[in-house]
Amino acid sequence: MGYRVAVVGATGAVGREILKTLAERQFPVDDIVALASARSAGREVSFGEKKVLKIQNLETFDFTGWDIALFSPGGAVSAKYAPKAAAAKCLVVDNTSHFRMEPGVPLVVPEVNAAALKKARKGIIANPNCSTAQMMVALKPLHDLFRIKRVVVSTYQAVSGAGKSGMDELFSQTKGSFVNDPPTVAQFTKQIAFNLIPHIDRFMEDGSTKEEWKMAVETRKILDPDIKVFATCVRVPVFIGHSEAISIECEKPVDLEKARAALRKAPGVILRDEREDGGYVTPIECVGEDDTYVSRLRIDPTVENGLAFWCVSDNLRKGAALNAVQIAESLDEQHLIGKDSPLWQPVPRSEEPA
Ligand code: A2P
């Protein structure tokens, strides 16, 4: 049996990738609808190789009778429409940051905490931030082995993390530089072509950015509430593929060979770590790939029980669309989709929020 599936934000960078991923992975779809703003109504997007979908207007769409909706239209739009879909018993997997830290909304990376899906109390499941998602799949096997206490991470994030308009800005600034056009800065705060910007999302009171804060709080919600995370998030002139330099400090003594063996076995992780020219993975090599790549694994001798590595993943796949579709697959495996799902039953008072 298949489901009636809605994709919200279907004209965007992540929405298109969600349609592609649903088709590629043959998610059981009986009926599918692509939704975006009134501006795009009537435009066409493809679903798989054979099917073309006409965009419908989210504002006037009725979610009654639809089983699951994958949302990536931006935080403010999800804030308004995800609860409407959930009220119609259409389960929402939301890719924006809006609901991530809300009690009763599980924040899920299926390789790490698929069991949390059963605790969805509001008909909404949140997909983590792109930088958090790839870090979680790499940290999980190491946490199981050595109990991570603290993480220090620097990110090198692709412009597609800022949506299609971010990609357009890098493209036009790069092209413009060859014909001496002055760069137009709109999506980012400074020129991104041939540059780096140590600022993603808004500034917080302590001088961190919201992106850095998200990596810390999301890690604690997904992996372990006791892990401390210090992040520095940087936008780089790469179209697709986020990279991260990650250092961890663990409770137990770290063994490099055990770490290698655990990473080799971990779901969603590929260890490519040859200590020679080119024996590591760069962002351009992971475009269109589902896995998260770990390279440059080495002991950090400057702290007790320290380990450091390089981690690369396609931010539109594991960081967004793939993780959302994997959540949908896991909901299906756990029989949590559909009008008879236990998620729509009244919650016993004694039960803890997710
Ligand atoms: P639209 O193309 O009609 O503006 P990206 O993150 O790549 O910029 O994509 C954002 C997605 O969210 C697009 O599909 C966009 O549709 C959609 N979107 C933005 N605002 C709204 C809105 N008010 N209602 C529905 N969809 C929206």
Boltz pocket constraint, residues with backbone or C-beta under 6 A from the ligand:
constraints:
  - pocket:
      binder: B
      contacts: [[A, 8], [A, 9], [A, 10], [A, 11], [A, 12], [A, 13], [A, 14], [A, 15], [A, 35], [A, 36], [A, 37], [A, 38], [A, 39], [A, 40], [A, 41], [A, 58], [A, 59], [A, 72], [A, 73], [A, 74], [A, 77], [A, 162], [A, 163], [A, 164], [A, 165]]
      max_distance: 6.0
